[in-house]
Amino acid sequence: MCDKKESQVQQNSRTSAFILGAFIFIGLSALGYLLGNAAIEYKQYDRSVTVKGLSEREYGADIVIWPIQFTVAGNELGDLYEAIEKKSVKIKEFLGKNGIRPEEITLASPAITDKSAQQYGNNGRAEFRYTAIQTVTVYSKEIKMVRSVMALLSKLGKEGIVFTAGNYDSRTEYLFTRLNEVKPEMIEEATRKAREVAEKFASDSQSKLGKIKRASQGQFSISARDKNNPHIKKIRVVSTVAYYLSD
């Protein structure tokens, strides 16, 4: 009787162990299947393509800074200042007659050079001891009007005013200050073009375009369209976008 009971206990233990082993096997198999699928899906999900989209537009500048520089020479400092004042008044009157408002005109202090103080032992004597450079600056939003006045400046040259040209300080500047107004549309356009390129790539590779993996926006650049039209500005921005791909 005791042997029979002991045999039954052993049989029950073997059955329990078998069932436990079966569950462990099934669990490990399921886990392996899930991990295998996850690895495959992750590998597929990690496929990506990086593309760039360009937005480029042209706009007219909205501010012009026009420095008008002229030179005066003389041997008497008082006479030099008087000549500077007369020529400055003549330039301001000329600008006013051609539509430039007084508040758009500023006058800088003249830069005067005493050549006798720069000879450093040189026995040569300059014809004029003093030379002066005076700058009259026009700051205006009326680009077209100011450019038309620039073409007339030679009339003052015929009246004895000697203008300087080619100096860095005398270069005309054209500014574009409305970048924040055009940014949203240009970013949207650059992003749309990047997606079009990505969709074409996905189609050619028989893949499906997924969500954005990462994106970055380049710096906006503003430059003159060409050297002959500095008042026309070329605005550019490039967006770089990476998309996930799937089969």
C-alpha positions as CSV (number, residue, x, y, z in Angstrom):
1,M,0.0,0.0,0.0
2,C,2.8,2.3,0.9
3,D,4.7,1.5,-2.3
4,K,1.6,2.2,-4.4
5,K,1.2,5.6,-2.8
6,E,4.9,6.4,-3.3
7,S,4.7,5.4,-7.0
8,Q,1.7,7.7,-7.5
9,V,3.5,10.7,-5.9
10,Q,6.5,10.1,-8.2
11,Q,4.2,9.9,-11.2
12,N,2.5,13.2,-10.2
13,S,5.9,14.9,-9.8
14,R,7.0,13.8,-13.3
15,T,3.7,15.1,-14.7
16,S,4.1,18.4,-13.0
17,A,7.7,18.7,-14.1
18,F,6.6,17.9,-17.7
19,I,3.9,20.5,-17.6
20,L,6.2,23.1,-16.2
21,G,8.9,22.3,-18.8
22,A,6.3,22.6,-21.5
23,F,5.2,26.0,-20.3
24,I,8.8,27.2,-20.1
25,F,9.5,25.9,-23.6
26,I,6.4,27.6,-25.0
27,G,7.2,30.8,-23.1
28,L,10.8,30.9,-24.4
29,S,9.6,30.1,-27.9
30,A,7.1,33.0,-27.8
31,L,9.7,35.3,-26.3
32,G,12.2,34.4,-29.0
33,Y,9.5,34.9,-31.7
34,L,8.6,38.3,-30.3
35,L,12.3,39.4,-30.0
36,G,13.0,38.2,-33.5
37,N,10.1,40.1,-34.9
38,A,11.1,43.2,-32.9
39,A,14.6,43.0,-34.3
40,I,13.3,42.7,-37.8
41,E,10.9,45.6,-37.3
42,Y,13.5,47.7,-35.7
43,K,15.9,47.1,-38.6
44,Q,13.2,48.0,-41.1
45,Y,12.2,51.0,-39.1
46,D,15.8,52.2,-38.9
47,R,16.1,52.6,-42.7
48,S,16.1,56.2,-43.6
49,V,16.9,58.7,-46.3
50,T,18.3,62.2,-45.9
51,V,17.3,64.9,-48.4
52,K,17.7,68.6,-48.8
53,G,15.1,71.2,-50.0
54,L,16.0,74.6,-51.3
55,S,13.9,77.8,-51.2
56,E,15.3,80.7,-53.2
57,R,13.6,84.0,-53.9
58,E,14.4,87.6,-55.0
59,Y,13.2,90.7,-53.3
60,G,14.0,94.4,-53.6
61,A,16.0,96.0,-50.8
62,D,13.9,98.2,-48.6
63,I,16.6,100.6,-47.2
64,V,19.5,102.3,-49.0
65,I,22.4,103.9,-47.2
66,W,24.2,106.2,-49.6
67,P,27.4,107.9,-48.4
68,I,28.4,110.9,-50.6
69,Q,32.1,111.7,-49.9
70,F,34.0,114.7,-51.3
71,T,37.4,116.1,-50.7
72,V,38.7,119.7,-50.1
73,A,42.3,120.9,-49.9
74,G,43.8,124.1,-48.7
75,N,46.6,125.8,-46.7
76,E,44.4,127.7,-44.3
77,L,42.4,125.8,-41.8
78,G,39.7,128.4,-41.6
79,D,39.3,128.6,-45.3
80,L,39.2,124.8,-45.4
81,Y,36.2,124.6,-43.0
82,E,34.4,127.3,-44.9
83,A,34.8,125.4,-48.2
84,I,33.6,122.2,-46.5
85,E,30.5,124.0,-45.2
86,K,29.6,125.6,-48.6
87,K,30.0,122.3,-50.5
88,S,28.0,120.4,-47.9
89,V,25.1,123.0,-48.1
90,K,25.2,122.7,-51.9
91,I,24.9,118.9,-51.8
92,K,22.0,119.0,-49.3
93,E,20.2,121.6,-51.5
94,F,20.7,119.3,-54.5
95,L,19.4,116.3,-52.7
96,G,16.3,118.2,-51.4
97,K,15.5,119.5,-54.9
98,N,15.4,115.9,-56.1
99,G,13.0,114.6,-53.5
100,I,15.2,113.5,-50.6
101,R,13.8,114.8,-47.3
102,P,16.0,116.7,-44.8
103,E,15.5,114.0,-42.1
104,E,17.0,111.4,-44.5
105,I,20.3,113.4,-44.8
106,T,23.0,113.4,-42.1
107,L,26.3,115.2,-42.0
108,A,29.4,113.6,-40.4
109,S,32.4,115.5,-39.0
110,P,35.1,116.1,-41.6
111,A,38.3,114.0,-41.4
112,I,41.1,116.5,-41.8
113,T,44.8,115.6,-42.5
114,D,47.7,117.9,-41.8
115,K,50.3,116.8,-44.3
116,S,53.1,118.9,-42.7
117,A,52.8,116.6,-39.6
118,Q,53.3,113.5,-41.8
119,Q,56.4,114.3,-43.7
120,Y,58.8,112.7,-41.2
121,G,62.0,114.3,-42.5
122,N,60.9,114.4,-46.2
123,N,62.1,117.6,-47.7
124,G,59.3,117.6,-50.3
125,R,56.6,120.1,-49.6
126,A,53.0,119.3,-50.5
127,E,51.0,121.9,-52.5
128,F,48.3,122.0,-49.9
129,R,49.0,121.5,-46.2
130,Y,45.4,120.4,-45.3
131,T,43.1,117.9,-46.9
132,A,39.7,117.0,-45.7
133,I,37.1,114.3,-46.5
134,Q,33.5,115.1,-45.7
135,T,30.6,112.6,-45.8
136,V,27.0,113.4,-46.5
137,T,24.9,110.3,-45.9
138,V,21.4,109.5,-47.3
139,Y,19.4,106.9,-45.4
140,S,16.1,106.2,-47.1
141,K,13.4,103.6,-47.9
142,E,12.8,105.2,-51.3
143,I,15.2,103.0,-53.2
144,K,14.0,103.9,-56.7
145,M,14.1,107.6,-56.1
146,V,17.5,107.6,-54.5
147,R,19.0,105.5,-57.3
148,S,17.6,108.1,-59.8
149,V,19.3,110.9,-57.8
150,M,22.6,109.0,-57.9
151,A,22.7,109.2,-61.7
152,L,22.4,113.0,-61.4
153,L,25.3,113.5,-59.0
154,S,27.8,114.3,-61.8
155,K,26.1,117.7,-62.2
156,L,27.6,118.7,-58.9
157,G,31.0,117.5,-60.1
158,K,30.8,120.1,-62.9
159,E,30.4,122.8,-60.2
160,G,33.7,122.0,-58.6
161,I,32.9,119.3,-56.0
162,V,35.5,116.5,-56.1
163,F,33.8,113.2,-55.1
164,T,35.7,110.2,-53.9
165,A,35.0,106.8,-55.2
166,G,36.2,103.3,-54.5
167,N,36.7,103.7,-50.8
168,Y,35.1,101.1,-48.5
169,D,33.5,103.9,-46.5
170,S,31.9,105.4,-49.6
171,R,30.2,102.2,-50.8
172,T,26.4,102.3,-51.1
173,E,24.6,99.7,-49.0
174,Y,21.2,98.1,-49.7
175,L,19.5,96.4,-46.8
176,F,16.7,93.9,-46.7
177,T,15.0,94.0,-43.3
178,R,11.8,92.0,-44.0
179,L,13.3,88.6,-43.5
180,N,11.0,87.6,-40.7
181,E,8.0,88.3,-43.0
182,V,9.2,85.8,-45.7
183,K,10.7,83.2,-43.4
184,P,7.6,81.1,-42.8
185,E,6.7,80.7,-46.5
186,M,10.3,79.9,-47.5
187,I,10.8,77.3,-44.7
188,E,7.5,75.7,-45.8
189,E,8.7,75.6,-49.4
190,A,12.1,74.2,-48.6
191,T,10.5,71.5,-46.4
192,R,7.9,70.6,-49.2
193,K,10.7,70.3,-51.8
194,A,12.7,68.1,-49.5
195,R,9.7,65.8,-49.1
196,E,9.1,65.7,-52.8
197,V,12.7,64.5,-53.3
198,A,12.3,61.9,-50.5
199,E,9.0,60.6,-52.1
200,K,10.7,60.2,-55.4
201,F,13.6,58.3,-53.8
202,A,11.1,56.0,-51.9
203,S,9.2,55.4,-55.1
204,D,12.3,54.5,-57.1
205,S,13.5,52.2,-54.3
206,Q,10.1,50.6,-54.0
207,S,9.8,51.7,-50.4
208,K,7.3,53.6,-48.4
209,L,8.1,57.0,-46.9
210,G,7.6,57.2,-43.1
211,K,7.7,59.8,-40.5
212,I,10.4,62.4,-40.1
213,K,13.5,61.0,-38.2
214,R,15.2,64.4,-37.8
215,A,15.2,67.8,-39.5
216,S,17.4,70.8,-39.5
217,Q,17.1,74.3,-41.0
218,G,20.1,76.0,-42.5
219,Q,20.9,79.7,-42.0
220,F,19.2,82.2,-44.3
221,S,21.6,83.9,-46.6
222,I,21.0,87.4,-48.2
223,S,23.2,88.5,-51.1
224,A,23.0,90.8,-54.1
225,R,21.6,89.2,-57.2
226,D,24.7,90.3,-59.1
227,K,27.3,93.1,-58.9
228,N,25.3,95.3,-61.2
229,N,22.0,95.0,-59.2
230,P,23.0,95.2,-55.5
231,H,19.5,96.6,-54.7
232,I,17.9,93.3,-55.7
233,K,18.5,90.7,-53.0
234,K,18.6,86.9,-53.3
235,I,17.3,85.1,-50.3
236,R,18.2,81.4,-49.8
237,V,17.5,78.7,-47.2
238,V,18.2,75.0,-47.2
239,S,16.2,72.5,-45.1
240,T,17.7,69.1,-44.4
241,V,15.2,66.3,-43.5
242,A,15.7,62.6,-42.7
243,Y,12.7,60.3,-43.3
244,Y,12.2,56.7,-42.2
245,L,11.7,54.2,-44.9
246,S,9.8,50.9,-44.9
247,D,9.0,48.1,-47.4
